[in-house]
Amino acid sequence: MKSSQQRRHADAVWIKASRCNNGNCVEVANLGQGVIGLRDTKVAGGPVLEFPRDAWNAFVQEVKDGAHDPRIT
């Protein structure tokens, strides 16, 4: 029997990252209740990292701003 978390992951609509290449991809999904899921595309039934929506949105904004780009000094 699947846990409620496993059902939530299985029922989610997963979106592959737009910068996916060579099969090294991640997928993201809205898991409901203010939770965003992140998983490895190659292991669809594997572990899922879960983040509060506010934390995920802050991370995405930081990426857009270049805060995590090692090329930016």
Residue frames as qw, qx, qy, qz and C-alpha x, y, z in Angstrom:
[[0.000, 0.888, 0.460, 0.000, 0.00, 0.00, 0.00],
 [0.406, 0.458, -0.015, 0.791, 1.31, 3.44, -0.96],
 [0.257, -0.471, -0.443, 0.718, 1.68, 6.14, 1.66],
 [0.207, 0.895, 0.347, -0.186, -0.13, 9.45, 1.18],
 [0.145, -0.765, 0.366, 0.509, 3.22, 11.03, 0.30],
 [0.354, -0.097, 0.809, 0.459, 3.91, 8.39, -2.38],
 [0.324, 0.649, 0.684, 0.082, 0.42, 8.92, -3.85],
 [0.050, 0.924, 0.073, -0.372, 0.97, 12.68, -3.86],
 [0.225, -0.555, 0.589, 0.543, 4.26, 12.21, -5.73],
 [0.354, 0.160, 0.857, 0.337, 2.72, 9.75, -8.20],
 [0.241, 0.762, 0.600, -0.032, -0.29, 11.98, -8.89],
 [0.123, -0.762, 0.069, 0.632, 1.77, 15.16, -9.40],
 [0.662, 0.730, 0.116, 0.129, 2.35, 16.72, -12.82],
 [0.639, -0.483, 0.243, 0.547, 6.14, 16.74, -13.16],
 [0.450, 0.893, -0.018, -0.025, 7.81, 19.31, -15.42],
 [0.840, 0.015, 0.064, 0.538, 11.31, 18.68, -16.79],
 [0.279, -0.715, 0.077, 0.637, 13.83, 21.52, -16.41],
 [0.556, 0.817, 0.057, -0.143, 14.19, 23.64, -19.54],
 [0.143, 0.808, -0.569, -0.053, 17.99, 23.37, -19.45],
 [0.874, -0.170, 0.451, -0.062, 18.03, 19.59, -19.48],
 [0.529, 0.659, -0.501, -0.188, 20.87, 17.92, -21.42],
 [0.361, 0.384, -0.844, 0.095, 22.53, 14.51, -21.69],
 [0.678, -0.332, -0.643, -0.128, 19.85, 12.93, -19.52],
 [0.372, -0.146, -0.550, 0.733, 21.08, 14.84, -16.45],
 [0.231, -0.479, -0.306, -0.790, 17.74, 16.38, -15.66],
 [0.023, 0.194, 0.739, -0.644, 15.55, 17.33, -12.77],
 [0.218, -0.525, -0.629, -0.530, 11.80, 17.66, -12.63],
 [0.060, 0.005, 0.473, -0.879, 9.70, 19.91, -10.44],
 [0.295, -0.473, -0.738, -0.381, 6.06, 19.61, -9.38],
 [0.367, -0.378, 0.234, -0.817, 3.52, 21.39, -7.26],
 [0.308, -0.087, -0.938, 0.132, 2.67, 18.77, -4.63],
 [0.428, -0.670, -0.450, -0.407, -0.09, 20.83, -3.07],
 [0.625, -0.726, -0.253, 0.134, -0.40, 22.27, 0.42],
 [0.058, -0.969, 0.239, 0.018, 2.37, 24.79, -0.31],
 [0.669, -0.419, 0.559, 0.255, 4.98, 22.14, -1.16],
 [0.572, 0.690, -0.359, -0.258, 7.19, 21.94, -4.25],
 [0.900, -0.189, 0.377, 0.116, 8.84, 18.63, -5.19],
 [0.294, 0.764, -0.531, -0.218, 12.14, 18.11, -7.00],
 [0.881, -0.127, 0.455, 0.015, 13.32, 14.75, -8.38],
 [0.179, -0.428, 0.725, 0.508, 15.82, 13.17, -10.75],
 [0.678, 0.357, -0.210, -0.608, 14.20, 12.45, -14.11],
 [0.455, 0.320, -0.823, -0.111, 16.07, 9.14, -14.43],
 [0.195, -0.109, -0.907, 0.356, 14.58, 7.85, -11.16],
 [0.357, -0.390, -0.291, -0.797, 10.93, 8.84, -11.43],
 [0.747, -0.483, -0.406, -0.208, 9.89, 6.53, -8.61],
 [0.624, 0.037, -0.472, 0.621, 12.85, 7.48, -6.44],
 [0.314, -0.524, -0.455, 0.648, 13.28, 10.03, -3.70],
 [0.113, 0.788, 0.330, 0.508, 11.71, 13.47, -3.91],
 [0.300, -0.100, -0.349, 0.882, 13.11, 16.55, -2.22],
 [0.111, -0.792, -0.569, -0.189, 10.31, 18.71, -0.83],
 [0.282, 0.023, -0.167, 0.945, 10.55, 22.45, -0.26],
 [0.102, 0.696, 0.513, -0.493, 8.11, 24.99, 1.12],
 [0.462, 0.738, 0.392, 0.298, 6.78, 27.09, -1.77],
 [0.081, -0.994, 0.064, 0.044, 8.23, 30.33, -0.34],
 [0.548, -0.565, 0.510, 0.346, 11.71, 28.80, -0.04],
 [0.648, 0.271, 0.593, 0.393, 11.49, 27.40, -3.58],
 [0.297, 0.899, 0.269, 0.177, 10.38, 30.76, -4.99],
 [0.271, -0.909, 0.261, 0.179, 13.25, 32.52, -3.20],
 [0.646, -0.265, 0.597, 0.396, 15.73, 29.98, -4.60],
 [0.563, 0.554, 0.512, 0.337, 14.40, 30.39, -8.15],
 [0.097, 0.992, 0.067, 0.048, 14.70, 34.17, -7.86],
 [0.458, -0.726, 0.426, 0.286, 18.29, 33.84, -6.61],
 [0.669, 0.074, 0.609, 0.419, 19.13, 31.64, -9.60],
 [0.395, 0.803, 0.371, 0.249, 17.59, 34.18, -11.97],
 [0.121, -0.986, 0.115, 0.017, 19.65, 36.90, -10.27],
 [0.641, 0.565, -0.455, 0.252, 22.86, 34.85, -10.73],
 [0.477, -0.714, 0.397, -0.326, 23.44, 34.29, -7.01],
 [0.852, -0.236, 0.468, 0.000, 24.44, 30.64, -7.58],
 [0.774, 0.618, -0.044, 0.133, 26.49, 31.12, -10.77],
 [0.743, -0.457, 0.131, 0.471, 30.17, 30.44, -10.05],
 [0.556, 0.390, 0.269, 0.683, 31.13, 32.46, -13.15],
 [0.079, -0.873, -0.142, -0.459, 29.85, 35.64, -11.56],
 [0.566, -0.006, -0.467, 0.679, 32.35, 37.21, -9.21]]
